[in-house]
Amino acid sequence: MTIIFYGSVQEYTFKEKSLAISYTQSIRTLIDLLGKRFGARFREFLLGDNNCFFLINGKGIMTIGGLDAPLHEEDTVEILPFVDAG
């Protein structure tokens, strides 16, 4: 599985732009795994309201199960920051 981090999300990943990982069951378990790798602050950021959003193979997770959206070995997960406009 490939995880891609965009924009300000990379501030939490020590500037890593992508990561290849073994299978994980869902977005929720992926967040736990990333929290262990990059720290509790990153995990909190991922779970925070309006901080970022997730795509699995180009589809928003809210249409396919939210945090419980299933993941597969061949999936690409993109984590993008929300953009504020003013």
C-alpha positions, 0 to 999 in steps of 0.5 A, spaced: 500 500 500 502 506 498 500 512 502 502 519 499 502 526 504 500 532 501 502 540 502 502 541 510 501 534 512 508 533 510 510 537 516 508 532 521 511 526 517 518 529 517 518 531 510 516 524 507 512 525 501 510 518 501 510 511 504 510 504 502 506 500 508 504 493 509 496 491 509 492 495 514 485 493 515 482 500 515 483 508 515 482 507 522 488 502 523 492 506 518 491 512 523 493 508 529 499 505 525 501 512 522 501 515 529 506 510 532 511 512 526 510 519 526 507 521 533 501 522 537 501 529 535 500 527 527 495 522 530 491 527 533 492 532 527 489 526 522 483 525 527 481 533 528 475 536 524 477 540 518 485 538 518 485 533 512 481 529 508 483 522 505 482 519 498 483 511 497 484 510 490 481 517 488 475 516 492 473 520 498 472 516 504 466 519 506 462 515 500 466 508 502 465 508 510 469 513 513 474 511 518 472 504 517 473 504 510 476 498 508 483 498 505 487 493 501 494 491 499 494 495 492 490 501 494 493 508 494 491 512 500 492 520 499 492 525 505 491 532 503 490 538 508 484 542 508 485 549 504 482 555 508 480 561 504 479 568 506 
